[in-house]
Amino acid sequence: MPTIRIILTLSIVQGWKVFQFDVKSAFLNGDLDVEIFMNQPKGFIMEGKESFMCKLKKSLYGLKQAPRAWYRKILGYFIDIGFSKCFSNPNLYVLKFNTIKKILRYVVGTKDLALK
C-alpha cells in the first residue's frame, strides 16, 4: 500500500494519467507448471466413468498455485514488451522510452494500475 500511495501522489504532482483496471478472470489465465487433477464437476460426470478425474490445463480460483501462475504469466508479458521489474518493489514495472511508463500490479482481488 505505501507504494500505491506514493505512485498516486507522484501522478497528481507530475500530472500523469492514471488508468486502473481489474482483470476479472486473472487466475483462469495462469499456466500450471505441475500436474493437478480434480474430480469431475457435478452435472458433468460422464456416465460409466464416474471414477475418472479431470486434468487441469489452466489454473482455477481456489488453487494454491493460481496466484503464482498468474504472476508468472503477467511478468513474462511485461518483460516481453520491454518493462523491467523495480528492485525495491517487485510489483512495480517501469518502461523507459521517450516517456517513462510505469505499471503497478497490486492484489486486492487482482488489479493493475497503469501510469503514463
N, C-alpha and C positions, 0 to 999 in steps of 0.2 A: 504493500500500500504506500509506503513512503516514495517509492519510485514513481508510482502513478501520480501522486500529488505533485512531485517535483516536475514531471513532464507536463502535466496540465498547467501548472504555474508558468513554466517556460513558454508554453504555447500561447498563453494570454499575453505575456510580456513581449514575445517575439512576433506576435500576430500570425502564428501558424494556423493553418486549417486543421481541424481535428475531425476524424471520422471514426466512429465506433460501430462495430458490427458484432453480431452474435452468430456463431457457427452452430446452428441448431442440431446438425447431425454429425458433429465433430468426431465423436467416439465411434461412429459407424464407418468412418473412413480410414481408420488405422489398420495397417497390415500387421498380422500377427507373426512373430518370429519363433513361436513354439506351436506344437500341435495341441489343439483344445477340442474336446468332444463334449457334446451335451445330449441329453435325452431329446427325443422328438417332441416338438411343441404340441400341446393339447390342440386337437382339431386338425392336426396334420399328421397324425400317426398312420403309417401305412398298414393296411390290413394284412395280417400274416407276417408282418415284420416289426411287431411291437417292441422287440428287444434290440432293434437296430439303433445306432447312435448317429448323430449328425456331427460332421467335422466342420468346424468354423473356418471360413476363409478370411473373414474380416472380424474386427472386434465388435463387441456388443456392449451396451450400457450395463453396468453391474460387474463386468470383468475387472479383476485387479490390473490386468495388462492394458486396458483400454486407454487410460490417460497417457501411459508411456508410448503406446503405439501411435496415438495421435500426435504427440510431441515430436517423435522421430520423423513422422511424415511432414509436418509443417516446417520443422527445422531443415529438412532436406530441400524443401521447396524454397525457403528463404535463401539458403546457401546457393542453390542453383541460379537464382535470379540476381545474385551479387551482394546480398546482405551479409554482414558479419555480426556474430554474437558479441555483445558487450561483455567484457571481462568481469566487471563488478556486479552485473545483474544478468543472469542467463535468460531472462525473459525479454530483454531489450535487444533489438536488432537494428543496425544502422547501415544505411547505404549512402556512401559518399559519391556524389555525382555533381553536376552543375549546381543543383540544390540538394542539400542534405535531407534525406528522408529517414524517418525512424518508424519502427513498428514495436509496440509494446504489447506483449502477449501476457494476459493475466487470466487467472481462472477464478470465476465466480459463476459456476457453470463453465463455459469457455468463451471468453470474449477477446477480441483483438481491437487494438486502438492504433490507427494509422495517422501519422502526422506528416504534413508537407511544409 
